[in-house]
Each structure stands twice: as structure tokens, then as C-alpha cells.
Amino acid sequence: PEELPWRGSANDRRGFARHLTNVALENGKSFALVLETHPEWKNGGYISGTYLNVTVPAGAKFSALVGFLKDATATDGAIFGVSIIDQTGARHNVVGKIARADGVLDELTADLGPYAGQIVTFRLQVQAGSTATQDWAVWASAAITQDAALVLQRAPVDAKTVAAAKLPAQQPNLAGVRKFEP
């Protein structure tokens, strides 16, 4: 696979990856910061970005909110996926989903328990469908989180007060969040 430049040009036929700020997505909401990953402009075109040397904590989960830019009406959808490359070099698909520009952002979630304590490489990928036309694919959020029950298990907790975390329909406040570039 060919290595593409970070902050690629939107007219690069090989695909591109870049951050966009203050942009409207298919759900009609504006997001402060998203990662746009447009696959190569061909049937089944593909793009991926890697995050090296990530330590996976106990009780970790991966969560992402994905979709398309607001006016991506000609896209036939794309496959969003996340894989892990472990210390042996083996690749493990942890979650994938076909997303359509249907006015709703899609959630990706995966239990990272099997990788607890390991230092791994995360790969975010997007694959075009029959065409790559307007595959303006965005990651509105992507995060590794820890299960609140594990974090709080040392203190007595009323079971009614602990609820499952759910990704917001709108991007959370990004103040103090470190931006990662593949």
C-alpha cells in the first residue's frame, strides 16, 4: 500500500486523511473537530491510518461515532473498521460496520478486554462500496474508554447510579483533548 501525506488534498485520487473543524455532518449537527478519511477513488477503494504504541488498560472499550459530511448525497456508503495489530504482528478485526448517508451517525463499539495490558497498534480504516463518489467519511469521535464499574470497584457504589456510557448524538467538548495524527 502507498503511504499518503497527512492533510492530503481533497482532489487526490489516491484518497486522503485530514482534520476538519466546525463542519456539519449528515445528522445536521456541527462538530468542532472530525477526522475525514476518504478512500481511494475506485471500486472497493481503501484508506487506513495507524496509531502506534497504544497501551490498552483493563476494562477498556473502543467507541467511535462515524458517518459522512452533510452533503454526501451521492455516496453508496462505506465500510468503517477498526483492527488491532498485536505485539506478534497479527492483525485482529475488532469492529466493522457498513454506514450509509442516511442522516444518522453510526456507532462502533468493541470490548478490548482480550488486549488488556498489551501495547498494540490501532488501525482505523474506511473502504468504499461500488464507487468512492462522495465517500466523505468522517470519524466524529473515536476513543478508548475504561469500564466505569472497574474504575469504581474499590468504592461502594449503588448499582442504580452506574449507567452504561453512550456516545452522544453530538461531539463532546474537546477542550483539553489531545489531537492525534496518524
Buried (B, 14 or more C-beta within 10 A) or exposed (E): EEEBEEEBEEEEEBBBBBBBEEBEBBBEBEBBBBBBBBBBBEEEBBBBBEBEEBEBBEBBBBBBBBBBBBEBEEBBBBBBBBBBBBEEEEEEEBBBBEBBBEEEBBBBBBBBEEBBEEEBBBBBBBBBBEBBEBBBBBBBBBEBBBBBEEEEEEEEEEEEEEEEBEBEEBBEEEEEEEEEEB
